[in-house]
């Protein structure tokens, strides 16, 4: 797909790995105007801080953060900032890790209905100790990940950024410009999902 500009858009990518298998998560925020270099740095540093404080305590020790990259996606070849402050931080739960493709899903909700206005984040790097049974995590850990999701919204808001769902396609047709819609709530259930791109095969 050709590049689709997203007005006011910043893409934030968290690069991590679990024993050599990439675990990548992408988030989008609205800068409230044309993104500045300062906002790119603020975005990357905020997410790095969030990963260390709110996610690492609930991930397996085999998971390690590599970097966090913020990119201006309002224009082609936009500026980019790479933050390494979280590089090398690993999960703190010791024990048997789950497979790299296993994930807990944070479902993001906006004030609008329809597929273009909902998002999902597949949290990987999990430990078997969070399981209630082979198919579900405990409600306690579901609560931890839900709290972490809300913390991400809050920490970005402090930086003047709005965590959003990005839509580049509507009715199977590429949009002329990406549309960002503010995330107003989230859901984390106990089901263990799968992110196939993270398999070792």
N, C-alpha and C positions, 0 to 999 in steps of 0.2 A: 504494500500500500504506500502511495506517495505521502510525503509529509503533510500533515494537516495541522496548521497553526491553532493554538488554543489561546485566545486573548486572556491576558492576566495570568497565564498558567505557569506553574513550576512543577516539574516532576522530581520526586525524591526517591532514589533507589537505595535500598539497603542490601549490600552484598555480604553474604555470609557463606559458610560452608560447614558441612557435617561430614568429617572424615573424607574430604575430597569431593563430595557431591555439592554443587552449588545450591544455596538456598537464597533466593532473591525475592524481595518484596518491593513493590512499587506503590507509592502514594502520590496523590495530586493535591495541590493547594492553589487557591486563588490569592494573588498578591494584592488585589484591589487596584491594580493599575499595571503599567508596563513593569515587569520585574526588574529590580536593580541588583547590582552585584552584592550589595549589603544584604538584601533579602535572600539571595541564594545562600550566602554564608549563614545567615540566621536560620534558614530552613534546615540546612544540613546539620548544623550544630544542635538544633532543637531535637531533631530525630535521633542523633547520636546519643544525646543525654537521655532521651526517652528509652532507647534500647538498653542502655546500661542500668537505668533505675527501675524501669517497669516491665521489661521483658526478660532480661538475662536471668533474674532469679527463678524463672519458671521454665527454663530451657535446659536441655541435657548438656553435660560437660563436653560432649563431642562437638557441640555447635560453637563456632567461633565467628565473631564479626570481622569483616575485612575492611570495609569502608562504607561511607554514606555519600552519595553523589546527588547534588541538586542541579537541575538544568532548566534554563529558560526555554519553555516550549511555545512561547508566543510568536516566535520567529524561527525560521530554519537556521540551523547552525548557531543557536543561541548560546550565550555565555554559560559557563559551568563552574561549579565549585565542588571540590572533593574534600571531605572532612575525614581525618584519620584519628580523631580523638578517641574513638571507640575501638579502633583496630586492635585485635588480640584479645578483647574481652570474650570470655567463653561462658557458656551456661554453667549454673552452679549445682544442678541436680546430678548426683553421682549414682550410677547404677546402670541397668540395662537400657540402652537407647532404643527408641522405636525406629523403624525404617525411615529413610530420608523422605520418602514420599508421603508419610503419614502427616496429617495436618489437622489443626483446630481452625475452624473458619470463623472469622469476624465478619458478619453481614452488616454492611453499612446502609443506612436508610436516609433518604432525603424527604422533604415535604411533598414531593411529587411521586406519582405512581408510574409504573412502566419500567421495563428492563433498562432503559437509558438512564434511569435515576436511582439505580441500586448498584452497590459494589460489594466485592468480597476480597478479603485478605486471607491467604492460607498460611497460617503460622506453622513453621516447621522446626526441626531440631528438638523433638519431644522425647520425653523419658517414659518408660513403662510404668513408673511409679505413680503417674497421674491417672492411670486407668482404673475405672470401676469394674469393667468387664472387657472382653476383647473388642467391643464395638463402641464403647463410651468412656469418656473421661469422667471424673467425679464432678459433682456440682460445685464443689469448692474450687477446683481448678478452672472450671468454666467461668466462675465468678472472678477469678484472678485475671483471666484474659479479657473479660468484659471491662473490668476496671482499667486495665492497661489501654484498651481501645479508647475509653473516655479520656484517659490521661493524655493520649496523643492529640485528641481534639483540643484539649485545654492548653497544652504546652505550645502548640502552634498558634493558638489564639493570642497567647501572651506575646508572641513574636509578630503579631499583626497579620497572621496568615489564616486562611479558612480551609480546613480539610474538606475536600470535595470529591464527588463522583465525577469522573470524566467520561463523556460520551463522544465518540468519534463517528458512530454509525447509527442511523435511524432507519428502521424498516429495511434493513439489509443494504442500505445505500450510504456510502461515505458522506459525511457532512463536509461542507465547505470549510467550516471552522469548528473546532472542538467546543463543547459546552460543559462548563463546570457548574455543578449544583451542590450547594452546601449540605454537608452531612449533619443531620439533627439528632440521630439516634443510632443505636447499634444493637445487634443480637448475637449472642454466642450460645449455641446449644451444646449438648454433651457428645454429639456424634463425632466419631473420628472419620475425617474425610481423606481424600487422596489427591496429591498434586503429581500427576504422572510424569511431568518433565523432570522431577527430582529423583526418579528411580535410578538405580545403579546400572541398569541394563543398557 
